[in-house]
Amino acid sequence: MTRLPYDPEHTAAFYDRFGERERARWEKDARARFEYRVYRHHVEQRVKAGDHVLDAGCGPGTFARVVRDRGARVTCLDLSPEQLRACRAAVPDAEAWTLGSITDLGAFEADGFDVALALGGPLSYCLDRAADAVAELKRVTRPGGWVGLSVMSLWGTVHRHLEGILALPMEVNLDVFRTGDLPRTVNDGHECHLYRVDELRGLLQDGGLRHLEFHASGWLLPRGDMGLPADGTPEWQMLFDQELRASAASPGAGTHIIAWGVA
């Protein structure tokens, strides 16, 4: 379990500096674009026209746009003023853009949303306040509605970034493996908690979510620079279908774990 305290000011400042790179990270190479399609598939499976959706930790509106395109209403929340400005520009027809933390959704009424999202990893930044964030996401979601979130995956991150990890001192790596905490001193201020699947399952069960599902954010593609079949072809669809099956069978294998539960 994490030993790092939640520091919303640090996280907000980090993502203010990160700026445009947060939007671009979903487009930077073939693997990132494919992982975005996995996320989009999950949202489209659960959000329907007319729903009112909270996008908590919305960043530049990556998933708020998907919600809007489904014909649903979306309310956006983020810690970072810079990311929230980008979201307002990308989704000008959102219901609202609220500056705040997932750990305190007091600006919203109980049972006010059909679906609550915290996708792209924001729960990993809540550190020792993660249980508060889960409780708040459940509180603002109507009974029977979906809560969808994702966190950084310990083993998937190790797999993807093994070369850089091995370059660190062994005592640093052992501490990360033991606690799941990635301290800001290790990765250019990028402070977060890396989850194991069982740890995340326990957190969500303790938070009262039911009918839990876990998926990797995508992991079949070995490199971001490899060529893929053209989108929309039978070959592309075959690969995507197998990606979804693999991601459900091995939810900890991608850099993020996507989780769904019923409030």
C-alpha positions as CSV (number, residue, x, y, z in Angstrom):
1,M,0.0,0.0,0.0
2,T,1.2,3.5,-0.8
3,R,3.3,5.4,1.7
4,L,3.2,8.7,-0.2
5,P,0.8,11.5,0.9
6,Y,-1.6,13.0,-1.6
7,D,-0.2,16.4,-2.8
8,P,-2.8,18.0,-5.1
9,E,-0.8,21.2,-5.5
10,H,2.2,19.2,-6.8
11,T,0.1,17.2,-9.2
12,A,-1.7,20.4,-10.5
13,A,1.6,22.1,-11.1
14,F,3.0,19.0,-12.8
15,Y,0.1,18.9,-15.3
16,D,0.2,22.6,-15.8
17,R,3.8,22.2,-17.0
18,F,2.9,19.1,-19.0
19,G,0.4,21.1,-21.0
20,E,-0.1,20.0,-24.6
21,R,1.8,16.8,-24.1
22,E,-1.2,15.3,-22.2
23,R,-3.3,15.6,-25.3
24,A,-0.5,14.5,-27.6
25,R,0.3,11.4,-25.6
26,W,-2.7,9.6,-27.1
27,E,-1.5,10.3,-30.6
28,K,2.3,10.0,-30.4
29,D,2.6,6.6,-32.1
30,A,0.7,3.5,-33.2
31,R,0.6,1.9,-29.8
32,A,-0.8,5.1,-28.1
33,R,-3.5,5.5,-30.8
34,F,-4.5,1.8,-30.4
35,E,-4.7,2.1,-26.6
36,Y,-6.9,5.2,-27.0
37,R,-9.2,3.1,-29.2
38,V,-9.4,0.5,-26.3
39,Y,-10.4,3.3,-23.9
40,R,-12.9,4.7,-26.4
41,H,-14.5,1.2,-26.9
42,H,-15.1,0.9,-23.1
43,V,-16.7,4.3,-22.9
44,E,-18.9,3.7,-25.9
45,Q,-20.0,0.4,-24.4
46,R,-21.3,2.1,-21.2
47,V,-22.3,5.7,-22.1
48,K,-25.6,6.2,-24.0
49,A,-27.3,9.2,-25.4
50,G,-29.0,11.4,-22.8
51,D,-26.7,10.2,-19.9
52,H,-25.2,12.8,-17.6
53,V,-21.5,11.9,-17.2
54,L,-18.8,13.2,-14.8
55,D,-15.4,13.2,-16.3
56,A,-13.2,13.6,-13.2
57,G,-9.5,14.2,-14.0
58,C,-10.6,15.2,-17.5
59,G,-7.3,16.6,-18.7
60,P,-7.7,18.2,-22.1
61,G,-11.0,16.6,-22.7
62,T,-9.8,13.3,-24.3
63,F,-12.7,11.3,-23.0
64,A,-15.2,14.1,-22.6
65,R,-15.2,14.4,-26.4
66,V,-16.1,10.7,-26.6
67,V,-18.9,11.2,-24.1
68,R,-20.2,14.2,-26.1
69,D,-20.1,12.2,-29.4
70,R,-22.3,9.6,-27.8
71,G,-25.0,12.2,-27.3
72,A,-24.5,12.4,-23.6
73,R,-24.0,15.4,-21.4
74,V,-20.6,15.8,-19.7
75,T,-19.4,17.7,-16.7
76,C,-15.6,18.1,-16.5
77,L,-13.4,18.4,-13.5
78,D,-9.6,18.6,-13.1
79,L,-6.9,19.8,-10.7
80,S,-4.9,21.6,-13.3
81,P,-6.1,25.0,-14.5
82,E,-4.1,24.5,-17.7
83,Q,-5.7,21.2,-18.5
84,L,-9.1,22.5,-17.7
85,R,-8.6,25.4,-20.1
86,A,-7.7,22.9,-22.8
87,C,-10.8,20.9,-22.0
88,R,-13.0,24.0,-22.3
89,A,-11.5,24.7,-25.7
90,A,-11.9,21.1,-26.8
91,V,-15.4,20.5,-25.4
92,P,-17.1,24.0,-25.4
93,D,-20.5,22.4,-25.1
94,A,-19.8,20.6,-21.8
95,E,-22.3,21.3,-18.9
96,A,-19.5,22.7,-16.7
97,W,-15.7,22.9,-16.2
98,T,-14.9,22.6,-12.5
99,L,-11.5,23.1,-10.9
100,G,-11.1,20.5,-8.1
101,S,-10.0,17.1,-6.9
102,I,-11.5,13.7,-7.3
103,T,-11.0,13.2,-3.5
104,D,-13.7,15.9,-2.8
105,L,-16.6,16.1,-5.2
106,G,-18.6,18.2,-2.8
107,A,-19.6,20.5,-5.7
108,F,-21.8,17.8,-7.0
109,E,-25.0,16.2,-5.5
110,A,-25.2,12.6,-4.5
111,D,-26.6,10.3,-7.3
112,G,-26.3,13.2,-9.8
113,F,-24.6,11.3,-12.6
114,D,-25.5,8.2,-14.6
115,V,-21.8,7.5,-15.2
116,A,-18.7,8.8,-13.4
117,L,-15.3,8.5,-15.2
118,A,-11.8,8.9,-13.9
119,L,-9.8,7.6,-16.9
120,G,-6.2,8.0,-18.0
121,G,-4.8,7.4,-14.5
122,P,-5.9,10.2,-12.2
123,L,-6.6,7.8,-9.3
124,S,-2.9,6.9,-9.2
125,Y,-2.2,10.5,-8.1
126,C,-4.5,10.4,-5.2
127,L,-2.0,8.2,-3.4
128,D,-3.1,7.8,0.3
129,R,-6.5,9.5,-0.5
130,A,-7.5,6.9,-3.2
131,A,-10.2,5.4,-1.0
132,D,-11.7,8.9,-0.6
133,A,-11.7,9.3,-4.4
134,V,-13.5,6.0,-4.9
135,A,-16.1,6.9,-2.3
136,E,-16.7,10.2,-3.9
137,L,-17.1,8.7,-7.4
138,K,-19.6,6.2,-6.0
139,R,-21.5,8.9,-4.1
140,V,-22.1,11.1,-7.1
141,T,-23.2,8.1,-9.3
142,R,-26.8,7.0,-9.2
143,P,-27.4,3.5,-7.9
144,G,-26.9,1.1,-10.8
145,G,-24.8,3.5,-12.7
146,W,-21.3,2.8,-13.9
147,V,-18.0,4.1,-12.3
148,G,-15.1,3.7,-14.7
149,L,-11.5,4.5,-13.8
150,S,-8.0,3.6,-14.6
151,V,-4.7,3.5,-12.7
152,M,-1.1,3.0,-13.6
153,S,-0.2,-0.7,-13.5
154,L,3.0,-1.8,-11.7
155,W,3.8,-4.8,-13.8
156,G,2.8,-3.3,-17.1
157,T,4.8,-0.2,-16.4
158,V,7.9,-2.3,-15.5
159,H,7.5,-4.3,-18.7
160,R,7.1,-1.2,-20.9
161,H,10.0,0.8,-19.3
162,L,12.3,-2.0,-18.2
163,E,15.5,-0.5,-19.7
164,G,15.1,2.7,-17.8
165,I,14.1,0.9,-14.6
166,L,17.2,-1.2,-14.7
167,A,19.3,1.9,-14.9
168,L,18.1,3.0,-11.5
169,P,19.8,1.9,-8.2
170,M,18.6,-1.5,-7.0
171,E,17.4,-0.1,-3.7
172,V,15.1,2.4,-5.5
173,N,13.6,-0.4,-7.6
174,L,13.1,-2.6,-4.6
175,D,11.2,0.2,-2.8
176,V,9.0,0.8,-5.8
177,F,8.2,-2.9,-6.1
178,R,7.5,-3.1,-2.4
179,T,5.2,-0.1,-2.1
180,G,4.0,0.6,-5.6
181,D,5.0,4.2,-5.1
182,L,6.9,6.1,-7.9
183,P,8.4,9.1,-6.1
184,R,8.9,12.5,-7.8
185,T,12.7,12.2,-7.4
186,V,12.8,9.2,-9.8
187,N,10.8,10.4,-12.8
188,D,11.1,14.1,-13.3
189,G,8.4,15.1,-10.8
190,H,6.0,12.4,-11.9
191,E,4.8,11.2,-8.5
192,C,2.1,8.4,-8.5
193,H,1.1,5.0,-7.2
194,L,1.5,1.9,-9.4
195,Y,-1.2,-0.7,-8.7
196,R,-1.4,-4.4,-8.8
197,V,-4.7,-5.8,-10.0
198,D,-5.6,-7.4,-6.6
199,E,-4.8,-4.2,-4.8
200,L,-7.1,-2.2,-7.1
201,R,-9.8,-4.9,-6.7
202,G,-9.7,-4.6,-2.9
203,L,-9.9,-0.8,-3.1
204,L,-13.0,-0.9,-5.2
205,Q,-14.7,-3.6,-3.2
206,D,-14.1,-1.7,0.0
207,G,-15.5,1.3,-1.7
208,G,-18.8,-0.5,-2.3
209,L,-18.6,-0.9,-6.1
210,R,-20.2,-4.1,-7.5
211,H,-19.8,-6.3,-10.6
212,L,-16.2,-5.3,-11.1
213,E,-14.4,-5.7,-14.4
214,F,-10.7,-5.3,-15.1
215,H,-8.9,-4.7,-18.4
216,A,-5.5,-3.7,-19.5
217,S,-5.3,-0.4,-21.4
218,G,-3.9,-2.5,-24.3
219,W,-0.7,-4.5,-24.6
220,L,-0.4,-6.7,-27.6
221,L,1.5,-4.2,-29.7
222,P,5.2,-4.6,-28.8
223,R,6.4,-1.3,-30.2
224,G,4.9,2.1,-31.0
225,D,6.7,2.4,-34.4
226,M,5.3,-0.8,-35.9
227,G,3.0,-0.7,-38.9
228,L,-0.6,-1.7,-38.4
229,P,-3.4,-2.7,-40.8
230,A,-5.5,0.2,-42.0
231,D,-8.2,1.2,-39.6
232,G,-11.5,-0.3,-40.5
233,T,-10.2,-3.3,-42.5
234,P,-11.0,-6.9,-41.4
235,E,-7.3,-7.3,-40.5
236,W,-7.5,-4.3,-38.1
237,Q,-10.7,-5.5,-36.6
238,M,-9.2,-8.9,-36.0
239,L,-6.3,-7.4,-34.2
240,F,-8.5,-5.1,-32.1
241,D,-10.9,-8.0,-31.1
242,Q,-7.9,-10.0,-29.9
243,E,-6.5,-7.0,-28.1
244,L,-9.8,-6.7,-26.1
245,R,-9.7,-10.4,-25.3
246,A,-6.0,-10.2,-24.2
247,S,-6.6,-7.1,-22.1
248,A,-9.5,-8.8,-20.2
249,A,-7.4,-12.0,-19.6
250,S,-4.3,-10.1,-18.4
251,P,-5.6,-6.8,-16.9
252,G,-2.2,-5.9,-15.3
253,A,-0.2,-6.3,-18.5
254,G,-0.7,-2.8,-19.9
255,T,0.7,0.4,-18.5
256,H,-2.8,1.2,-17.1
257,I,-5.5,-1.0,-15.6
258,I,-9.0,0.0,-16.6
259,A,-11.7,-0.9,-14.0
260,W,-15.5,-0.7,-14.1
261,G,-17.9,-1.2,-11.3
262,V,-21.6,-0.6,-10.6
263,A,-22.5,2.0,-7.9
